[in-house]
Amino acid sequence: MSLFKNISLRDKERKPGRFAPDAKFRHADPDTQLEVRGLNLSIDGQKILKDVSVRIPKNKITCIIGPSGCGKSTLLKSLNRLTDSIEHVQISGSIMLGNKDIVRSGATEITEIRRRIGLVPQKPCPLPMSIFDNIAYGCRIHGIRGRRRLYAVVKHYLSEVGLWEEVKGRLREPATRLSIGQQQRLCLARSLAVEPEYILADEATSALDPVSSKTVEDLFVKLKENYSIVMVTHTLRQALRIADHVIFIYMGGIVETGDAQQVFHNPQNELTRNYLSGVFS
């Protein structure tokens, strides 16, 4: 028997409620500013990030750029404590989400931090379950129950990423049967379904073909109306296309940050000018 056999059309079209872009829940916290203050991070005594201080603007696409090995991905993963999984890591400084210091938050708070600051990984990583359950999984963890409500949430967020029409007849199939581009959009929908305030994207299009890559880029541009997006990219052309704000990092420290047009067309630092002109990469 189909899981959705007894759901009426009205139920299917009902808005998800708490976990939806127009829900009051997402912006219940009056202060959701994300700011890094004097962050230092070392692994086995080797400094990876050096006195990093930066504020992430709201409802913008912020691109973190810089040469390979400069600390871009480490900075990104620090923003929602994914660096916790690294052995022999030492961190000092603060990462403030509103009035909460993420660095000093206890283990019991990490689930909530990662709900508020979601991650879209470099390579798509659908959970080993159905398309439907990939989206519903996080909602269940955060207390959303009931077939009708979960169906509404799943439909809403698959629609948000342009997947609903492609998969609506296949919701019970394993997510691994989707194409790579579809899997990445599924991972994005899964992140959105728990109503984050910030979306982190670590080279989120690097494993995709050009068509799928443009689809994901266009989605990020659309989603910044409701979310603040932080992306790591090695591709300057991509940053030029979609960035509103830029952070240029080199050897673990921030060299220059600001409005994308200003940084790309009138950089203030010679190191930035050299990087943008291809002197080093």
C-alpha positions as CSV (number, residue, x, y, z in Angstrom):
1,M,0.0,0.0,0.0
2,S,1.3,3.5,-0.9
3,L,2.4,5.5,2.1
4,F,0.4,8.4,0.7
5,K,-2.8,6.6,-0.4
6,N,-5.1,8.3,2.1
7,I,-3.8,11.8,1.8
8,S,-6.2,14.2,0.3
9,L,-5.2,16.8,-2.3
10,R,-5.8,19.5,0.2
11,D,-3.4,17.8,2.6
12,K,-0.8,17.4,-0.1
13,E,-0.9,21.1,-0.9
14,R,-0.9,22.3,2.7
15,K,2.1,24.4,3.7
16,P,4.5,22.6,5.9
17,G,4.0,25.1,8.8
18,R,6.9,25.2,11.2
19,F,9.5,24.1,8.7
20,A,8.7,26.4,5.9
21,P,10.3,29.7,4.6
22,D,7.3,31.7,5.7
23,A,7.2,30.2,9.2
24,K,7.9,32.4,12.2
25,F,10.1,29.7,13.6
26,R,13.1,30.4,11.4
27,H,13.5,34.0,12.5
28,A,12.4,33.5,16.1
29,D,15.8,34.6,17.3
30,P,16.0,38.4,16.9
31,D,19.8,38.3,16.5
32,T,21.1,35.7,14.1
33,Q,24.3,37.5,13.0
34,L,27.2,35.1,12.3
35,E,30.6,36.6,13.2
36,V,34.1,35.2,13.6
37,R,36.3,36.9,16.2
38,G,40.0,36.2,16.5
39,L,39.8,32.5,15.5
40,N,42.9,30.4,15.6
41,L,42.9,26.7,14.7
42,S,45.8,24.2,14.8
43,I,46.0,20.5,13.9
44,D,48.8,18.6,15.6
45,G,50.5,21.9,16.4
46,Q,50.3,23.2,12.8
47,K,48.5,26.5,12.5
48,I,45.7,26.3,9.9
49,L,43.8,29.5,10.7
50,K,45.5,32.6,12.1
51,D,43.6,35.3,14.0
52,V,40.6,35.2,11.6
53,S,37.9,37.9,12.2
54,V,35.1,38.4,9.8
55,R,31.3,39.1,9.8
56,I,29.1,37.1,7.4
57,P,26.4,39.4,5.8
58,K,22.8,38.2,5.9
59,N,20.9,37.3,2.8
60,K,24.0,37.4,0.6
61,I,26.2,34.9,-1.1
62,T,29.6,35.1,0.5
63,C,32.4,33.3,-1.4
64,I,35.6,32.3,0.3
65,I,38.4,32.3,-2.2
66,G,42.1,31.6,-2.1
67,P,44.8,29.1,-3.2
68,S,44.6,25.5,-2.4
69,G,45.6,24.6,1.2
70,C,45.1,28.1,2.5
71,G,42.4,27.2,5.1
72,K,39.2,27.9,3.2
73,S,37.4,24.6,3.9
74,T,38.6,24.6,7.5
75,L,37.2,28.1,8.1
76,L,33.9,27.0,6.5
77,K,33.6,23.8,8.6
78,S,34.5,25.8,11.8
79,L,31.3,27.7,11.3
80,N,29.1,24.7,12.4
81,R,31.7,22.8,14.5
82,L,32.4,20.1,11.8
83,T,36.1,20.5,12.8
84,D,35.2,18.6,16.0
85,S,35.7,15.4,14.0
86,I,39.4,16.2,13.3
87,E,41.9,14.6,15.6
88,H,44.3,16.8,17.7
89,V,42.5,20.0,16.7
90,Q,43.0,23.1,18.9
91,I,40.7,26.1,18.6
92,S,40.8,29.5,20.3
93,G,38.8,32.7,19.6
94,S,35.0,32.9,19.1
95,I,32.4,32.3,16.5
96,M,29.2,34.1,17.5
97,L,25.8,33.2,16.2
98,G,23.7,35.9,17.8
99,N,24.8,35.9,21.4
100,K,25.9,32.3,21.4
101,D,29.6,31.4,21.1
102,I,29.7,28.3,18.9
103,V,33.3,27.5,19.9
104,R,32.3,27.2,23.6
105,S,28.9,25.5,23.1
106,G,28.6,22.1,24.7
107,A,28.1,18.8,22.9
108,T,24.4,18.9,23.6
109,E,24.0,22.1,21.6
110,I,25.8,20.9,18.4
111,T,22.7,19.4,16.8
112,E,20.9,22.7,17.1
113,I,23.9,24.6,15.8
114,R,24.0,22.4,12.8
115,R,20.3,22.8,12.2
116,R,20.8,26.6,12.1
117,I,23.9,26.4,10.0
118,G,23.5,23.6,7.4
119,L,26.2,22.2,5.1
120,V,26.0,21.2,1.4
121,P,29.1,19.0,0.9
122,Q,31.6,18.9,-2.0
123,K,30.4,15.5,-3.2
124,P,26.7,14.5,-2.9
125,C,26.1,12.2,0.0
126,P,22.5,11.0,0.0
127,L,21.5,8.9,3.0
128,P,21.1,5.2,2.4
129,M,17.3,5.4,2.3
130,S,14.5,6.6,0.0
131,I,14.2,10.0,-1.6
132,F,11.4,10.8,0.8
133,D,13.2,9.7,3.9
134,N,16.3,11.7,2.9
135,I,14.3,14.9,3.4
136,A,12.1,13.7,6.3
137,Y,15.0,12.3,8.3
138,G,16.1,15.6,9.8
139,C,12.6,16.8,10.4
140,R,11.8,13.7,12.4
141,I,14.9,14.4,14.6
142,H,13.6,17.8,15.3
143,G,10.1,16.6,16.2
144,I,8.1,16.8,13.0
145,R,5.7,13.8,12.9
146,G,2.8,12.6,10.9
147,R,2.6,11.4,7.3
148,R,0.7,14.4,6.0
149,R,2.9,17.0,7.6
150,L,6.1,15.2,6.5
151,Y,4.7,14.8,3.0
152,A,4.0,18.6,2.8
153,V,7.6,19.3,4.0
154,V,9.2,16.9,1.5
155,K,7.1,18.3,-1.4
156,H,7.9,21.9,-0.4
157,Y,11.6,21.5,-0.3
158,L,12.0,19.3,-3.3
159,S,10.0,22.0,-5.1
160,E,12.4,24.6,-3.7
161,V,15.4,23.0,-5.4
162,G,13.5,22.1,-8.6
163,L,13.4,18.4,-8.0
164,W,9.7,17.7,-7.2
165,E,8.5,17.3,-10.8
166,E,11.5,15.0,-11.5
167,V,11.0,12.6,-8.6
168,K,7.4,12.9,-7.4
169,G,6.6,9.4,-8.7
170,R,9.7,7.9,-7.3
171,L,9.7,9.0,-3.6
172,R,10.1,5.4,-2.3
173,E,13.1,4.7,-4.5
174,P,16.6,4.8,-3.1
175,A,18.1,8.2,-3.4
176,T,21.3,6.7,-4.8
177,R,19.4,6.0,-8.0
178,L,19.3,9.8,-8.8
179,S,21.9,11.4,-11.0
180,I,24.8,13.2,-9.4
181,G,23.2,16.5,-10.1
182,Q,19.9,15.4,-8.7
183,Q,21.7,14.0,-5.6
184,Q,23.3,17.4,-4.9
185,R,20.0,19.1,-5.1
186,L,18.5,16.5,-2.8
187,C,21.3,17.2,-0.3
188,L,20.5,20.9,-0.5
189,A,16.8,20.2,0.0
190,R,17.7,18.0,3.0
191,S,19.6,20.9,4.5
192,L,16.8,23.4,3.9
193,A,14.1,21.1,5.3
194,V,15.3,21.7,8.9
195,E,15.1,25.5,8.4
196,P,18.7,26.7,8.7
197,E,19.5,30.4,8.8
198,Y,22.9,29.9,7.1
199,I,23.9,27.4,4.3
200,L,27.5,26.4,4.0
201,A,28.6,25.0,0.6
202,D,32.0,23.4,0.3
203,E,32.9,23.3,-3.4
204,A,29.2,22.2,-3.9
205,T,29.4,22.2,-7.7
206,S,32.9,20.7,-8.3
207,A,31.6,17.2,-8.9
208,L,28.8,18.3,-11.3
209,D,28.6,18.7,-15.0
210,P,28.3,22.2,-16.4
211,V,24.5,22.1,-16.7
212,S,24.0,20.7,-13.2
213,S,26.5,23.2,-11.8
214,K,24.6,26.1,-13.3
215,T,21.4,24.7,-11.9
216,V,22.8,24.7,-8.4
217,E,24.3,28.2,-8.8
218,D,21.0,29.5,-9.9
219,L,19.4,27.9,-6.9
220,F,21.8,29.6,-4.5
221,V,21.0,33.0,-6.1
222,K,17.3,32.3,-5.6
223,L,17.7,31.1,-2.1
224,K,19.6,34.1,-0.7
225,E,16.3,35.9,-0.4
226,N,15.6,33.6,2.6
227,Y,19.0,32.3,3.6
228,S,22.5,33.5,4.1
229,I,24.9,31.4,2.0
230,V,28.7,30.9,2.5
231,M,30.5,29.1,-0.3
232,V,34.1,27.9,-0.7
233,T,35.1,27.9,-4.4
234,H,38.3,27.3,-6.3
235,T,36.7,28.8,-9.4
236,L,37.1,32.5,-9.6
237,R,34.6,32.6,-12.6
238,Q,32.0,31.1,-10.3
239,A,32.6,33.7,-7.6
240,L,32.5,36.4,-10.2
241,R,29.1,35.2,-11.4
242,I,27.3,34.8,-8.0
243,A,29.2,36.4,-5.1
244,D,27.8,39.4,-3.3
245,H,30.6,39.4,-0.7
246,V,34.1,38.0,-0.9
247,I,36.6,36.7,1.7
248,F,40.1,36.2,0.4
249,I,42.2,34.0,2.6
250,Y,45.9,33.2,2.2
251,M,48.2,31.1,4.4
252,G,45.4,30.8,7.0
253,G,44.7,34.5,7.4
254,I,42.2,36.9,5.9
255,V,43.9,39.3,3.4
256,E,40.9,41.2,2.1
257,T,37.1,41.0,2.5
258,G,34.3,43.2,1.2
259,D,31.7,43.7,-1.5
260,A,32.4,41.4,-4.4
261,Q,32.4,44.2,-7.0
262,Q,34.9,46.2,-5.0
263,V,37.2,43.2,-4.3
264,F,37.2,41.9,-7.8
265,H,37.5,45.2,-9.6
266,N,39.3,47.4,-7.2
267,P,41.2,45.2,-4.7
268,Q,43.1,47.2,-2.0
269,N,45.8,44.6,-1.2
270,E,48.6,43.8,-3.6
271,L,48.4,40.1,-2.6
272,T,44.7,40.1,-3.7
273,R,45.6,41.8,-7.0
274,N,48.3,39.1,-7.7
275,Y,45.9,36.3,-6.9
276,L,43.1,37.7,-9.1
277,S,45.5,38.3,-12.0
278,G,46.8,34.7,-11.8
279,V,50.3,35.3,-10.5
280,F,49.7,32.4,-8.1
281,S,46.8,30.0,-7.6
